[in-house]
Amino acid sequence: MKNKKQEVRRKYDATADKYDSRYKQIQFTKYREILSFIKLRSEDILIDIGCGTALFLDFLQQYDINIICCDFSYKMLLEGKKKHPNSCFICADADLLPFKKNSCDILTFFSILQNSPKPAITLNEGILFLKENGKIILSVLTNIFNLDDLSKLAKDVDIEVEKIWKLKIEDYCLIGKKKGSKLY
Ligand SMILES: C[S@@+](CC[C@H](N)C(=O)[O-])C[C@H]1O[C@@H](n2cnc3c(N)ncnc32)[C@H](O)[C@@H]1O
């Protein structure tokens, strides 16, 4: 498990400077579709887990929202920090997060769970930091997960699914709400 994570981190570290030119357009298209189904409030605290180079923060410039960007690839974070020197970036493993419990309103996982050795553990860790009834947004790659996997994952970690669908491009997406937390 440790080796797999190290491999993933190295891969993203090595390609961090090329990430935006390769993926900005496609990720923005996904964010645009997803945010058409969810209303962000200016008082929301959002944690973007596996934020990469902070493309979601780039996208959210038009919104007045507090966002904490978290990733375990230092180089990906540095690319984000160059664009947003005054924003909050945390270098941490999604399976061991350094936040205060029940403190955030929205938790996002965009295109990260394919890297997770145990996605249910990763999600369950994140959910600890979500306020009760806080929202979770996940997008996953269709060549790794199918809609049944995603529904099962949500059930396993006690997320109440509000919407689950195939995005116009690439990913499946789920918007849900925290119910309770299960121990693993
Ligand atoms: C495909 S990129 C997605 C980046 C960003 N969410 C986006 O929408 O462009 C996946 C990111 O997840 C990060 N990641 C993968 N596993 C992680 C883990 N266990 N903890 C923290 N970050 C992780 C990688 O370093 C990489 O930056």
The ligand as an SDF file (V2000), in Angstrom:
LIG
                    3D

 27 29  0  0  0  0  0  0  0  0999 V2000
   -5.7660   13.2530  -11.4960 C   0  0  0  0  0  0  0  0  0  0  0  0
   -5.1080   14.3510  -10.2750 S   0  0  0  0  0  0  0  0  0  0  0  0
   -6.5670   15.3310   -9.9320 C   0  0  0  0  0  0  0  0  0  0  0  0
   -6.1960   16.7020   -9.4430 C   0  0  0  0  0  0  0  0  0  0  0  0
   -7.3740   17.6420   -9.1840 C   0  0  0  0  0  0  0  0  0  0  0  0
   -8.3210   17.0780   -8.2540 N   0  0  0  0  0  0  0  0  0  0  0  0
   -8.0650   18.0490  -10.4570 C   0  0  0  0  0  0  0  0  0  0  0  0
   -9.3140   18.0890  -10.4850 O   0  0  0  0  0  0  0  0  0  0  0  0
   -7.3690   18.4210  -11.4160 O   0  0  0  0  0  0  0  0  0  0  0  0
   -5.0370   13.3210   -8.8000 C   0  0  0  0  0  0  0  0  0  0  0  0
   -4.3820   14.0170   -7.6160 C   0  0  0  0  0  0  0  0  0  0  0  0
   -4.6180   13.2250   -6.4520 O   0  0  0  0  0  0  0  0  0  0  0  0
   -3.4500   13.2550   -5.6600 C   0  0  0  0  0  0  0  0  0  0  0  0
   -3.4770   12.0770   -4.7620 N   0  0  0  0  0  0  0  0  0  0  0  0
   -3.5130   10.7760   -5.1120 C   0  0  0  0  0  0  0  0  0  0  0  0
   -3.5430   10.0030   -4.0160 N   0  0  0  0  0  0  0  0  0  0  0  0
   -3.5020   10.8410   -2.9430 C   0  0  0  0  0  0  0  0  0  0  0  0
   -3.4860   10.6430   -1.5350 C   0  0  0  0  0  0  0  0  0  0  0  0
   -3.5120    9.4220   -0.9800 N   0  0  0  0  0  0  0  0  0  0  0  0
   -3.4580   11.7220   -0.7330 N   0  0  0  0  0  0  0  0  0  0  0  0
   -3.4310   12.9710   -1.2650 C   0  0  0  0  0  0  0  0  0  0  0  0
   -3.4260   13.2290   -2.5920 N   0  0  0  0  0  0  0  0  0  0  0  0
   -3.4720   12.1660   -3.4220 C   0  0  0  0  0  0  0  0  0  0  0  0
   -2.3030   13.2390   -6.6600 C   0  0  0  0  0  0  0  0  0  0  0  0
   -1.0970   13.6920   -6.0970 O   0  0  0  0  0  0  0  0  0  0  0  0
   -2.8710   14.1600   -7.7470 C   0  0  0  0  0  0  0  0  0  0  0  0
   -2.4800   15.4870   -7.5230 O   0  0  0  0  0  0  0  0  0  0  0  0
  1  2  1  0
  2  3  1  0
  2 10  1  0
  3  4  1  0
  4  5  1  0
  5  6  1  0
  5  7  1  0
  7  8  2  0
  7  9  1  0
 10 11  1  0
 11 12  1  0
 11 26  1  0
 12 13  1  0
 13 14  1  0
 13 24  1  0
 14 15  1  0
 14 23  1  0
 15 16  2  0
 16 17  1  0
 17 18  1  0
 17 23  2  0
 18 19  1  0
 18 20  2  0
 20 21  1  0
 21 22  2  0
 22 23  1  0
 24 25  1  0
 24 26  1  0
 26 27  1  0
M  CHG  2   2   1   9  -1
M  END
$$$$
